[in-house]
Structure formats: structure tokens, C-alpha cells
């Protein structure tokens, strides 16, 4: 679905929320807390231009040229539905079109764990790999990525510190 209105943006955010929670539950048999980061992926330049304009209306301005996630003026609350927990999103990222398979998704959500719990989960992933669950392979990142070809979203699990670090582009 090509997003052309704020209402459609909110609908896709709800779909991304549900998809990412489903990924988390499927991978770890539980839901984790969201960091507040919501990423929406654009699929062409026109959509990116329109959603960037919508984002400017919804978020606080930033003079940081490396800003990736922008702080929402009013958080977006997605209520509990279909067994998925309620979550509050405080930061929005509108992602440029990406021709790779990763860019075909609708978006992503960052989930967070306490550092010790995250280290244990990361160790278990490293020792016992599972389809769709892997360490995100990017220098400087310490994040678990969860994917499923049947779910149109990507979930990440990290610490809150890492999720906050991801709000600004790594240069």
C-alpha cells in the first residue's frame, strides 16, 4: 500500500507494530518492551517526499544533519489489539527507498531488554542459531534482528542504550 495520507501512515504504523510484536512472540515466546522507535520504509521517491513532509508536521525539528529518528511532538500510542500489547512510540524514522530485500518491508520496531538479559539472549542466539533470528551484521551495532518472510516488518532487540544510539545515523 502506497501511503499518501496521515491516516494511512497511522494505519501502517499499527500494522508494523502488530507484525513486529508477532515476530518477537514467535522468536522468543514473549513480548518485549518497545524502545519508542518506529521506522516506516518508503517504496518510491514520491512516497518518501510525502512521508518526510508528514513527519515534519508530526515531529520536533532537529538541526543535526545525521538525525535518523525524530522525536514526535505527540507520542503515537497503539492500543492493545489481537493479543498484542499496547505500546507508545516517541520517535519516528521515515526510511528512504531501498532496492534490497530489506527495503521491501513496511517498517521496523526496536524492542529493549536490560543489559544482562540482553547479553544472555545474545549468547543463546550466537550458540543456537534459528531461522530468522540473527545478530544484525553492521559495524558498531549490537542488535538482534528478527525476520520472517511471511511478516511484512522487521523487529530488533537490543538495550535501551543501543536503541537510543540508533536514533542518529552512524557516520
C-alpha positions in Angstrom: 0.0 0.0 0.0 1.4 3.4 -1.0 0.9 5.8 1.9 -0.5 9.2 0.8 -2.2 10.5 4.0 -1.6 10.8 7.7 -4.4 8.3 8.3 -2.7 5.8 6.1 0.6 6.4 7.9 -1.1 5.7 11.2 -2.6 2.5 9.8 0.8 1.3 8.6 2.3 2.1 11.9 -0.3 -0.1 13.6 0.5 -2.9 11.1 4.2 -2.6 11.7 3.5 -2.6 15.5 1.5 -5.9 15.2 4.0 -7.5 12.8 7.0 -6.8 15.0 5.2 -8.0 18.1 4.3 -11.2 16.3 7.9 -11.6 15.3 9.0 -11.1 18.9 6.5 -13.6 20.3 7.3 -16.1 17.6 11.0 -15.9 18.2 11.1 -15.7 22.0 7.6 -16.8 23.1 7.1 -13.4 24.8 6.7 -9.7 24.1 9.5 -7.2 24.9 9.1 -3.6 25.7 9.4 -1.2 22.8 12.1 1.5 22.8 9.8 4.1 21.4 11.5 3.9 17.9 9.1 3.3 14.9 10.6 3.1 11.4 8.4 3.3 8.3 10.0 2.3 5.0 9.2 4.1 1.8 9.0 2.3 -1.5 9.5 5.1 -4.0 10.7 8.6 -4.1 7.2 10.2 -4.2 6.2 8.3 -1.1 9.4 9.3 0.7 8.9 13.0 -0.2 5.3 12.9 1.1 6.1 11.0 4.3 9.0 13.3 5.0 6.6 16.2 4.8 4.1 14.4 7.1 7.0 13.6 9.5 7.9 17.3 9.7 4.4 18.0 10.9 4.5 15.3 13.5 8.0 15.7 14.9 10.2 18.3 16.5 12.7 19.8 14.2 16.4 18.9 14.5 19.5 20.8 13.4 21.5 17.5 13.4 22.2 16.5 9.8 22.7 12.9 11.0 19.3 12.7 12.7 17.5 9.5 11.8 14.7 9.1 14.3 12.9 12.4 15.0 11.1 13.0 18.4 7.3 13.0 17.9 5.6 16.1 19.2 2.8 13.8 20.5 3.7 10.2 21.0 1.9 7.6 18.9 0.0 5.1 21.1 -1.0 1.8 19.6 -3.6 0.2 21.8 -3.6 -3.5 22.7 -5.3 -5.5 20.0 -5.5 -9.1 18.9 -3.3 -10.1 21.9 -0.5 -7.6 21.1 0.4 -5.3 23.9 -0.1 -1.5 23.9 2.9 0.5 23.0 3.9 4.1 22.9 6.2 5.4 20.1 8.2 8.5 20.8 10.4 8.7 17.7 9.7 8.3 14.0 12.0 7.4 11.2 11.0 7.7 7.6 13.4 5.5 5.6 14.4 6.3 2.0 13.5 3.7 -0.7 15.9 0.7 -0.5 16.2 -1.6 -3.5 17.4 -4.6 -1.4 15.0 -7.2 0.0 15.3 -5.4 3.4 13.6 -2.4 1.9 10.6 -4.3 0.7 9.3 -4.4 4.3 6.8 -1.9 5.7 9.0 -0.9 8.6 10.6 -1.9 11.9 10.3 -1.6 15.7 13.1 -1.7 18.3 12.5 -3.8 21.4 14.7 -3.4 24.5 16.0 -5.5 27.3 18.1 -4.8 30.4 21.8 -5.2 29.6 22.3 -8.5 31.5 19.1 -10.1 30.0 20.2 -8.9 26.5 23.6 -10.4 26.9 22.1 -13.8 27.9 19.7 -13.7 24.9 22.6 -12.7 22.5 24.7 -15.6 23.8 21.9 -18.0 23.3 21.4 -16.7 19.7 25.1 -17.0 19.0 25.2 -20.6 20.3 21.9 -21.8 18.9 21.1 -20.1 15.6 17.5 -20.2 14.4 16.0 -19.2 11.1 15.0 -15.6 11.0 16.9 -14.7 14.2 20.5 -13.3 13.9 22.8 -10.7 15.0 22.4 -7.6 12.8 25.6 -7.6 10.8 26.7 -3.9 10.8 29.8 -2.4 12.3 29.1 -0.6 15.6 25.7 -2.2 16.1 24.8 -4.7 18.9 21.3 -5.7 17.9 19.4 -8.9 17.3 17.3 -8.9 14.1 14.2 -10.9 13.7 12.6 -11.6 10.3 10.0 -13.9 8.7 9.2 -14.0 5.0 5.5 -14.1 5.9 5.6 -10.9 8.0 6.0 -7.5 6.4 8.1 -6.0 9.1 11.5 -6.4 10.9 12.0 -6.4 14.6 15.2 -5.6 16.5 16.1 -6.4 20.1 18.8 -4.5 21.9 19.4 -2.5 25.0 17.8 0.9 25.5 21.3 2.5 25.1 21.7 0.9 21.7 18.1 1.9 20.7 18.8 5.5 21.6 22.2 5.3 19.7 20.3 4.2 16.6 18.3 7.4 16.6 21.2 9.2 14.9 23.0 7.8 11.8 26.3 6.2 12.4 28.9 8.2 10.5 
